Amino acid sequence: MKTVIPSKLLNYFALFTLTINQLQAQDKIIPLWNKIPDEITAPDYNEKETVKEGIIINSSFVSVPTLSIFIPKEIKPNQTAIIIFPGGGYSHLSMDKEGTKVANWLNSLGITAFVLKYRLPNDLIMKNKNIGPLQDAQEAMRYVRANASKWNIDINKIGTIGFSAGGHLASTLATHYEDKTYQSASNTSARPDFSLLIYPVISMENNITHKGSQTNLLGNNPSKDLIDSFSNDKKVTSQTPPTFLIHATDDTAVLPENSINYYLALKKNGVTCELHLYENGGHGFGLGVKDTSKNWTKDCEEWLKNHGYY
């Protein structure tokens, strides 16, 4: 039987030729879905990328989600896997700073990494933009867990790391993993075994949220029920995965109260958790740039080690 590949996917794969320098440690890029759920066809809606020296820095207008697979080369894989959710306010994805570079760091620890290029919420391409990114996050977790044997991954050692709005998506998956957001024949759990939340957006409440993330995900005038549903500190239960959080006190883009409130909710529900509040760092410092937040990765490595993931 002849396989017909949609032209949209063919165009998308053509973009990969731009990233040869970026793919040295990357083993494969795969489409996340055979059929994207609740998709609306929009021929003029095309992904846009910012490319510098052959490296994709940012992607916007993402409508075809993919998983980029990074397998450790310099060190023996340790059966832990982490799915990476780059940030960008649900308007773009920081694919290099909060994607590829993070995957390479995790590989240096022996952790197999997957960068999820998730769909960005938009009424032009999805029937319900509130759950579009969550659909991708759930499917990514199910895919990695269902195929864990391919990469010698322990199905009980699959976590997530999310940055900024990607941290909102990671915490949404951690608290909404059982939500029926699409029809799936799989019985594989979408629950992460642990979450690493890096300067995350957590709340959609007006007095604390990152307004751009709220507007892009929920619309201009979201109902209180919708705000409550995606304020993930309100959705924590005793079954929420163990969590490591970091934030800079001087972050004015995403207030540190986002992480603080999530930590308090985890603590209240008896969930293993650790929070690091750094004096300086601002927002969007990735793997660390300067100030007191520079070496957060060392704190994270210790947490992973203490929990048997590294």
C-alpha positions in Angstrom: 0.0 0.0 0.0 1.4 3.4 -0.9 1.8 5.8 1.9 0.6 9.4 1.2 2.2 12.0 3.4 0.2 15.2 3.8 1.8 18.2 2.0 1.8 20.1 5.3 4.1 17.5 6.8 6.3 17.5 3.7 6.7 21.3 4.0 7.4 20.9 7.7 10.1 18.3 7.2 11.8 20.5 4.6 12.5 22.9 7.3 14.8 20.4 9.0 17.5 21.1 6.5 18.1 24.4 8.2 19.1 22.8 11.5 22.0 20.5 10.6 24.2 22.2 13.2 21.6 21.7 15.8 21.1 18.0 15.3 24.5 16.7 16.3 23.2 15.1 19.4 19.7 14.6 18.1 18.7 11.2 16.9 15.3 11.7 15.3 12.4 14.1 14.9 9.0 12.4 14.7 5.4 13.7 14.2 3.5 13.4 17.4 0.2 12.4 15.9 -1.0 10.3 13.0 -4.1 12.5 13.0 -4.1 15.7 15.1 -7.2 15.8 17.3 -9.8 18.5 16.8 -7.7 20.0 14.0 -9.0 22.8 11.8 -7.4 23.1 8.4 -6.0 26.5 7.8 -3.9 26.5 4.5 -2.5 30.0 5.2 -1.4 29.2 8.7 2.3 28.4 8.5 4.9 27.9 11.1 7.5 30.6 11.4 11.0 30.1 12.7 13.8 32.4 13.8 17.1 30.8 12.6 20.6 32.0 13.5 23.7 30.3 12.2 21.7 27.3 11.2 20.0 26.9 14.6 16.3 27.3 15.2 16.1 29.8 18.0 12.3 30.3 18.2 9.2 28.8 16.5 5.8 30.4 16.3 2.5 29.5 14.6 3.2 25.8 15.5 0.4 23.6 14.1 2.2 20.3 13.6 3.6 19.0 16.9 6.8 16.9 16.9 9.1 15.1 19.3 12.8 15.6 19.0 14.7 12.7 20.5 18.1 13.1 22.2 19.9 10.0 23.3 23.0 10.3 25.5 26.2 9.6 23.5 29.1 10.4 25.9 27.6 8.6 28.9 25.6 5.4 29.3 21.8 6.1 29.5 20.5 5.6 33.0 16.9 4.6 32.0 15.5 8.0 33.0 13.7 10.1 30.4 12.5 13.7 30.5 10.1 15.5 28.1 11.0 19.2 27.7 8.4 21.9 27.2 10.0 25.1 26.0 8.4 28.4 27.1 7.3 31.5 25.1 4.1 32.7 26.6 2.0 30.3 24.5 2.9 32.6 21.6 6.2 31.1 20.5 8.6 28.3 21.6 12.1 29.0 22.8 13.4 25.9 20.9 17.2 26.5 21.5 17.6 28.0 25.0 14.8 26.0 26.6 14.8 23.0 24.3 18.0 21.8 22.5 20.4 23.2 25.1 18.3 21.6 27.9 18.3 18.3 26.1 22.1 18.4 25.8 22.5 19.1 29.5 20.2 16.2 30.4 22.1 13.9 28.0 25.3 14.8 30.0 23.6 13.2 33.0 22.7 10.1 31.1 19.1 11.1 30.8 17.3 10.5 27.5 15.5 13.7 26.5 12.5 14.6 24.2 11.8 18.1 23.2 8.1 18.6 22.5 7.3 21.2 19.9 3.7 21.6 21.0 0.9 23.4 19.2 0.4 27.0 20.2 -3.2 27.8 21.1 -5.1 29.4 18.2 -8.7 29.3 17.2 -7.7 29.1 13.6 -6.2 25.6 13.9 -8.0 23.9 16.8 -11.6 23.6 17.9 -10.7 24.2 21.6 -7.5 26.1 22.0 -7.6 25.8 25.8 -6.7 22.1 25.6 -4.6 21.9 22.4 -1.3 22.1 24.2 -2.5 19.6 26.9 -3.5 17.2 24.2 0.0 17.2 22.9 1.6 16.9 26.3 -0.6 13.9 27.2 0.1 12.2 23.9 3.9 12.9 24.3 3.9 11.2 27.7 1.9 8.3 26.4 4.1 7.9 23.4 7.4 7.9 25.4 6.0 5.5 28.0 4.5 3.1 25.4 7.7 3.0 23.5 10.1 3.1 26.4 11.7 -0.3 25.6 13.0 1.2 22.3 15.3 3.5 24.3 15.8 1.3 27.4 13.8 3.7 29.5 12.2 2.7 32.8 8.4 3.4 32.4 8.4 4.6 36.1 11.2 7.1 35.5 9.7 9.5 32.9 9.4 13.1 34.0 8.9 16.5 32.5 10.7 19.9 32.6 8.9 23.1 31.6 10.1 26.7 31.4 7.8 29.7 31.9 4.6 28.9 29.9 6.1 25.5 29.2 6.1 25.2 33.0 2.4 25.9 33.0 2.0 23.1 30.4 4.1 20.8 32.5 2.1 21.6 35.7 -1.1 21.2 33.7 -0.1 17.8 32.7 0.9 17.0 36.3 -2.6 18.0 37.5 -4.8 17.1 34.5 -3.2 13.9 33.2 -6.5 12.0 33.6 -8.6 14.6 31.7 -10.2 13.1 28.6 -9.0 15.7 26.1 -9.1 13.4 23.0 -10.1 9.9 22.0 -7.3 7.5 22.6 -7.2 3.7 22.2 -4.2 3.6 24.6 -4.5 2.7 28.2 -1.0 4.1 28.8 -0.9 6.6 31.7 -0.1 10.2 30.8 1.0 10.9 34.4 4.6 12.1 34.7 6.7 10.4 37.4 8.1 13.8 38.4 8.0 17.5 37.3 10.8 20.0 37.1 9.3 23.5 36.9 11.6 26.4 35.9 10.2 29.9 36.5 6.8 28.5 35.7 3.5 30.2 35.0 1.2 28.3 37.4 -1.9 30.4 38.0 -4.3 32.0 35.6 -5.7 34.3 38.3 -5.5 38.0 37.1 -3.5 39.2 40.1 -0.7 36.8 39.6 -0.7 35.3 36.1 1.5 36.1 33.1 -1.2 38.0 31.2 0.2 37.1 27.7 0.0 33.4 28.6 -3.5 33.7 30.0 -4.8 35.6 27.0 -3.2 33.2 24.4 -4.4 30.1 26.2 -7.8 31.2 27.6 -8.8 34.2 25.5 -9.5 37.8 26.3 -12.3 37.4 28.8 -12.1 33.9 30.3 -14.8 32.7 32.7 -14.0 32.1 36.4 -14.4 28.4 35.8 -11.9 28.4 33.0 -9.4 30.5 35.1 -9.9 28.1 38.0 -9.5 25.0 35.9 -6.1 26.2 34.6 -4.8 27.6 37.8 -2.8 24.5 38.6 -2.1 25.3 42.2 -5.9 24.7 42.8 -5.7 21.3 41.1 -3.0 19.6 43.1 -3.9 16.3 44.8 -2.0 13.7 46.7 -1.4 12.0 43.3 0.3 15.0 41.8 3.9 14.0 40.9 6.9 14.9 43.0 8.1 18.3 42.0 11.3 20.5 41.9 10.7 24.2 41.4 12.9 27.2 40.9 12.2 30.9 40.6 14.0 34.2 40.9 12.7 36.6 43.5 13.2 39.6 41.1 11.1 38.0 38.3 8.6 40.6 37.3 7.4 38.8 34.2 6.2 35.7 36.0 5.8 36.5 39.7 7.5 34.0 42.1 4.2 33.6 43.9 3.3 31.2 41.0 6.0 28.7 42.3 5.3 29.5 45.9 1.6 28.8 45.7 2.2 25.6 43.8 4.8 24.5 46.4 2.3 25.3 49.3 -0.4 23.2 47.5 2.0 20.3 47.0 3.1 20.5 50.7 -0.5 20.7 51.9 -1.3 17.5 49.9 1.7 15.6 51.1 3.5 15.6 47.7 7.3 15.4 47.8 8.5 18.8 46.7 11.5 21.2 46.8 11.5 25.0 46.0 14.5 27.2 45.4 14.0 30.9 45.4 17.0 32.8 44.2 17.6 36.4 45.0 18.4 37.5 41.4 18.0 36.2 37.9 14.9 37.9 36.5 13.0 35.8 34.0 14.0 33.5 31.2 17.5 32.7 32.3 17.5 29.2 30.8 20.3 27.0 32.1 21.7 29.9 34.0 23.4 33.2 32.9 24.4 35.2 35.9 23.4 36.3 39.4 22.3 33.9 42.1 20.2 31.8 39.8 23.2 30.9 37.6 23.8 27.4 39.1 20.2 26.1 39.6 21.1 23.1 37.4 23.4 21.8 40.2 20.5 22.0 42.7 18.3 20.2 40.2 21.0 17.5 39.6 21.1 16.9 43.4 17.4 16.5 43.5 17.3 14.1 40.6 20.2 12.1 42.2 18.4 11.9 45.6 15.3 10.5 43.9 17.2 7.9 41.9 16.7 9.6 38.5 20.4 10.4 37.9 
